Amino acid sequence: MHFPAFQFYEDGNMKSFEPEKMKKIPFTGIRRVLERATQLANEGRKIIHFEIGQPDFDTPANIKEAAKKALDKGLTAYTSNFGLPPLRKAIAEKLSRLNELNVNPDTDIMVTVGGEEAVAASILAFLDAGDEALIPQP
Protein backbone atom coordinates (compact mmCIF):
# COMPACT_ATOMS: atom_id res chain seq x y z
CA MET A 1 0.00 0.00 0.00
CA HIS A 2 1.09 3.52 -0.64
CA PHE A 3 -0.34 7.00 -0.66
CA PRO A 4 -2.68 7.99 -3.50
CA ALA A 5 -1.49 10.18 -6.33
CA PHE A 6 -1.82 13.95 -6.18
CA GLN A 7 -4.44 15.35 -8.49
CA PHE A 8 -4.23 18.76 -10.09
CA TYR A 9 -5.46 20.70 -13.08
CA GLU A 10 -3.26 21.58 -16.03
CA ASP A 11 -4.65 23.28 -19.11
CA GLY A 12 -8.16 22.68 -17.77
CA ASN A 13 -7.65 18.89 -17.50
CA MET A 14 -7.39 16.78 -14.37
CA LYS A 15 -3.94 15.18 -14.11
CA SER A 16 -2.53 12.70 -11.62
CA PHE A 17 1.00 12.74 -10.30
CA GLU A 18 2.56 10.21 -7.96
CA PRO A 19 6.07 11.14 -6.85
CA GLU A 20 8.48 8.21 -6.75
CA LYS A 21 9.39 9.14 -3.18
CA MET A 22 5.75 8.74 -2.12
CA LYS A 23 5.62 5.23 -3.60
CA LYS A 24 8.34 4.16 -1.18
CA ILE A 25 6.59 5.36 1.99
CA PRO A 26 4.70 2.42 3.52
CA PHE A 27 1.69 2.76 5.74
CA THR A 28 2.40 2.11 9.40
CA GLY A 29 1.17 -1.22 10.74
CA ILE A 30 -1.77 0.45 12.45
CA ARG A 31 -2.82 2.13 9.20
CA ARG A 32 -2.56 -1.17 7.27
CA VAL A 33 -4.91 -2.74 9.82
CA LEU A 34 -7.26 0.26 9.49
CA GLU A 35 -7.29 -0.08 5.69
CA ARG A 36 -8.17 -3.78 5.95
CA ALA A 37 -10.85 -3.10 8.56
CA THR A 38 -12.32 -0.43 6.28
CA GLN A 39 -12.40 -2.90 3.37
CA LEU A 40 -14.24 -5.42 5.56
CA ALA A 41 -16.71 -2.74 6.71
CA ASN A 42 -17.36 -1.80 3.08
CA GLU A 43 -18.17 -5.47 2.44
CA GLY A 44 -20.86 -5.30 5.12
CA ARG A 45 -18.91 -6.71 8.09
CA LYS A 46 -19.48 -5.09 11.50
CA ILE A 47 -16.15 -3.67 12.64
CA ILE A 48 -15.13 -2.29 16.01
CA HIS A 49 -12.00 -0.25 15.36
CA PHE A 50 -9.57 -1.14 18.14
CA GLU A 51 -6.65 -0.33 15.86
CA ILE A 52 -6.96 3.46 16.03
CA GLY A 53 -9.36 3.87 18.92
CA GLN A 54 -12.32 4.75 16.71
CA PRO A 55 -15.48 4.12 18.74
CA ASP A 56 -18.34 2.10 17.29
CA PHE A 57 -20.88 4.74 18.31
CA ASP A 58 -21.69 8.29 17.29
CA THR A 59 -20.31 11.29 19.15
CA PRO A 60 -22.66 12.04 22.08
CA ALA A 61 -25.06 14.95 21.49
CA ASN A 62 -23.68 17.08 24.35
CA ILE A 63 -20.18 16.93 22.84
CA LYS A 64 -21.51 17.88 19.40
CA GLU A 65 -23.39 20.82 20.93
CA ALA A 66 -20.27 21.97 22.81
CA ALA A 67 -18.28 21.81 19.56
CA LYS A 68 -20.95 23.85 17.74
CA LYS A 69 -20.96 26.46 20.52
CA ALA A 70 -17.16 26.69 20.39
CA LEU A 71 -17.29 27.24 16.62
CA ASP A 72 -20.01 29.87 17.02
CA LYS A 73 -17.83 31.66 19.59
CA GLY A 74 -14.96 31.70 17.10
CA LEU A 75 -12.78 29.30 19.09
CA THR A 76 -10.99 28.08 15.96
CA ALA A 77 -7.41 29.26 16.50
CA TYR A 78 -4.44 27.24 17.63
CA THR A 79 -4.04 27.03 21.38
CA SER A 80 -1.09 26.62 23.70
CA ASN A 81 1.11 23.60 22.99
CA PHE A 82 -0.02 22.33 26.38
CA GLY A 83 -3.77 22.62 25.67
CA LEU A 84 -6.42 25.03 26.89
CA PRO A 85 -5.95 25.97 30.57
CA PRO A 86 -9.62 25.27 31.48
CA LEU A 87 -9.32 21.79 29.95
CA ARG A 88 -6.09 21.07 31.82
CA LYS A 89 -7.77 22.26 35.04
CA ALA A 90 -10.77 19.98 34.42
CA ILE A 91 -8.43 17.04 33.78
CA ALA A 92 -6.57 17.76 37.04
CA GLU A 93 -9.88 17.90 38.93
CA LYS A 94 -11.00 14.60 37.39
CA LEU A 95 -7.69 12.95 38.29
CA SER A 96 -8.05 14.19 41.87
CA ARG A 97 -11.71 13.18 42.22
CA LEU A 98 -11.63 9.78 40.54
CA ASN A 99 -8.00 8.68 40.80
CA GLU A 100 -6.85 10.46 43.98
CA LEU A 101 -3.96 12.02 42.03
CA ASN A 102 -2.99 15.58 42.80
CA VAL A 103 -1.42 17.23 39.77
CA ASN A 104 -0.77 20.84 38.84
CA PRO A 105 -2.69 21.65 35.64
CA ASP A 106 -0.14 24.35 34.76
CA THR A 107 2.94 22.13 34.96
CA ASP A 108 1.88 18.47 35.02
CA ILE A 109 -0.66 18.13 32.19
CA MET A 110 -0.27 18.37 28.44
CA VAL A 111 -3.22 17.75 26.12
CA THR A 112 -2.54 15.97 22.83
CA VAL A 113 -4.71 15.32 19.79
CA GLY A 114 -4.34 11.56 20.12
CA GLY A 115 -2.47 8.64 21.57
CA GLU A 116 0.30 8.59 18.97
CA GLU A 117 1.17 12.22 19.68
CA ALA A 118 1.17 11.51 23.42
CA VAL A 119 3.50 8.53 23.00
CA ALA A 120 5.82 10.49 20.69
CA ALA A 121 5.94 13.43 23.10
CA SER A 122 6.72 11.07 25.99
CA ILE A 123 9.53 9.37 24.09
CA LEU A 124 11.00 12.70 23.02
CA ALA A 125 10.84 13.92 26.62
CA PHE A 126 12.87 10.99 27.96
CA LEU A 127 15.30 10.14 25.17
CA ASP A 128 18.25 12.19 23.98
CA ALA A 129 20.24 11.93 20.76
CA GLY A 130 22.23 8.69 20.83
CA ASP A 131 19.94 6.95 23.35
CA GLU A 132 18.55 3.58 22.37
CA ALA A 133 15.04 2.33 22.98
CA LEU A 134 13.43 -1.07 22.49
CA ILE A 135 10.07 -0.84 20.76
CA PRO A 136 8.08 -4.09 20.75
CA GLN A 137 6.09 -5.06 17.69
CA PRO A 138 2.60 -6.38 18.37
MODELLER restraints for C-alpha pairs under 7 A, 6 or more apart:
rsr = mdl.restraints
at = mdl.atoms
rsr.add(forms.Gaussian(group=physical.xy_distance, feature=features.Distance(at['CA:1:A'], at['CA:26:A']), mean=6.35, stdev=0.5))
rsr.add(forms.Gaussian(group=physical.xy_distance, feature=features.Distance(at['CA:1:A'], at['CA:27:A']), mean=6.58, stdev=0.5))
rsr.add(forms.Gaussian(group=physical.xy_distance, feature=features.Distance(at['CA:2:A'], at['CA:23:A']), mean=5.67, stdev=0.5))
rsr.add(forms.Gaussian(group=physical.xy_distance, feature=features.Distance(at['CA:2:A'], at['CA:25:A']), mean=6.37, stdev=0.5))
rsr.add(forms.Gaussian(group=physical.xy_distance, feature=features.Distance(at['CA:2:A'], at['CA:26:A']), mean=5.62, stdev=0.5))
rsr.add(forms.Gaussian(group=physical.xy_distance, feature=features.Distance(at['CA:2:A'], at['CA:27:A']), mean=6.45, stdev=0.5))
rsr.add(forms.Gaussian(group=physical.xy_distance, feature=features.Distance(at['CA:3:A'], at['CA:22:A']), mean=6.50, stdev=0.5))
rsr.add(forms.Gaussian(group=physical.xy_distance, feature=features.Distance(at['CA:3:A'], at['CA:23:A']), mean=6.88, stdev=0.5))
rsr.add(forms.Gaussian(group=physical.xy_distance, feature=features.Distance(at['CA:5:A'], at['CA:16:A']), mean=5.94, stdev=0.5))
rsr.add(forms.Gaussian(group=physical.xy_distance, feature=features.Distance(at['CA:5:A'], at['CA:17:A']), mean=5.33, stdev=0.5))
rsr.add(forms.Gaussian(group=physical.xy_distance, feature=features.Distance(at['CA:5:A'], at['CA:18:A']), mean=4.37, stdev=0.5))
rsr.add(forms.Gaussian(group=physical.xy_distance, feature=features.Distance(at['CA:6:A'], at['CA:16:A']), mean=5.63, stdev=0.5))
rsr.add(forms.Gaussian(group=physical.xy_distance, feature=features.Distance(at['CA:6:A'], at['CA:17:A']), mean=5.13, stdev=0.5))
rsr.add(forms.Gaussian(group=physical.xy_distance, feature=features.Distance(at['CA:6:A'], at['CA:18:A']), mean=6.03, stdev=0.5))
rsr.add(forms.Gaussian(group=physical.xy_distance, feature=features.Distance(at['CA:7:A'], at['CA:14:A']), mean=6.73, stdev=0.5))
rsr.add(forms.Gaussian(group=physical.xy_distance, feature=features.Distance(at['CA:7:A'], at['CA:15:A']), mean=5.65, stdev=0.5))
rsr.add(forms.Gaussian(group=physical.xy_distance, feature=features.Distance(at['CA:7:A'], at['CA:16:A']), mean=4.53, stdev=0.5))
rsr.add(forms.Gaussian(group=physical.xy_distance, feature=features.Distance(at['CA:7:A'], at['CA:17:A']), mean=6.29, stdev=0.5))
rsr.add(forms.Gaussian(group=physical.xy_distance, feature=features.Distance(at['CA:8:A'], at['CA:14:A']), mean=5.68, stdev=0.5))
rsr.add(forms.Gaussian(group=physical.xy_distance, feature=features.Distance(at['CA:8:A'], at['CA:15:A']), mean=5.40, stdev=0.5))
rsr.add(forms.Gaussian(group=physical.xy_distance, feature=features.Distance(at['CA:8:A'], at['CA:16:A']), mean=6.48, stdev=0.5))
rsr.add(forms.Gaussian(group=physical.xy_distance, feature=features.Distance(at['CA:9:A'], at['CA:15:A']), mean=5.82, stdev=0.5))
rsr.add(forms.Gaussian(group=physical.xy_distance, feature=features.Distance(at['CA:30:A'], at['CA:51:A']), mean=6.00, stdev=0.5))
rsr.add(forms.Gaussian(group=physical.xy_distance, feature=features.Distance(at['CA:30:A'], at['CA:52:A']), mean=6.99, stdev=0.5))
rsr.add(forms.Gaussian(group=physical.xy_distance, feature=features.Distance(at['CA:33:A'], at['CA:51:A']), mean=6.74, stdev=0.5))
rsr.add(forms.Gaussian(group=physical.xy_distance, feature=features.Distance(at['CA:34:A'], at['CA:51:A']), mean=6.43, stdev=0.5))
rsr.add(forms.Gaussian(group=physical.xy_distance, feature=features.Distance(at['CA:37:A'], at['CA:47:A']), mean=6.72, stdev=0.5))
rsr.add(forms.Gaussian(group=physical.xy_distance, feature=features.Distance(at['CA:41:A'], at['CA:47:A']), mean=6.03, stdev=0.5))
rsr.add(forms.Gaussian(group=physical.xy_distance, feature=features.Distance(at['CA:48:A'], at['CA:55:A']), mean=6.97, stdev=0.5))
rsr.add(forms.Gaussian(group=physical.xy_distance, feature=features.Distance(at['CA:48:A'], at['CA:56:A']), mean=5.58, stdev=0.5))
rsr.add(forms.Gaussian(group=physical.xy_distance, feature=features.Distance(at['CA:49:A'], at['CA:55:A']), mean=6.53, stdev=0.5))
rsr.add(forms.Gaussian(group=physical.xy_distance, feature=features.Distance(at['CA:82:A'], at['CA:110:A']), mean=4.48, stdev=0.5))
rsr.add(forms.Gaussian(group=physical.xy_distance, feature=features.Distance(at['CA:82:A'], at['CA:111:A']), mean=5.59, stdev=0.5))
rsr.add(forms.Gaussian(group=physical.xy_distance, feature=features.Distance(at['CA:83:A'], at['CA:110:A']), mean=6.17, stdev=0.5))
rsr.add(forms.Gaussian(group=physical.xy_distance, feature=features.Distance(at['CA:83:A'], at['CA:111:A']), mean=4.92, stdev=0.5))
rsr.add(forms.Gaussian(group=physical.xy_distance, feature=features.Distance(at['CA:88:A'], at['CA:105:A']), mean=5.15, stdev=0.5))
rsr.add(forms.Gaussian(group=physical.xy_distance, feature=features.Distance(at['CA:88:A'], at['CA:109:A']), mean=6.19, stdev=0.5))
rsr.add(forms.Gaussian(group=physical.xy_distance, feature=features.Distance(at['CA:89:A'], at['CA:105:A']), mean=5.15, stdev=0.5))
rsr.add(forms.Gaussian(group=physical.xy_distance, feature=features.Distance(at['CA:92:A'], at['CA:103:A']), mean=5.85, stdev=0.5))
rsr.add(forms.Gaussian(group=physical.xy_distance, feature=features.Distance(at['CA:92:A'], at['CA:104:A']), mean=6.81, stdev=0.5))
rsr.add(forms.Gaussian(group=physical.xy_distance, feature=features.Distance(at['CA:92:A'], at['CA:105:A']), mean=5.67, stdev=0.5))
rsr.add(forms.Gaussian(group=physical.xy_distance, feature=features.Distance(at['CA:95:A'], at['CA:101:A']), mean=5.37, stdev=0.5))
rsr.add(forms.Gaussian(group=physical.xy_distance, feature=features.Distance(at['CA:96:A'], at['CA:102:A']), mean=5.34, stdev=0.5))
rsr.add(forms.Gaussian(group=physical.xy_distance, feature=features.Distance(at['CA:112:A'], at['CA:118:A']), mean=5.83, stdev=0.5))
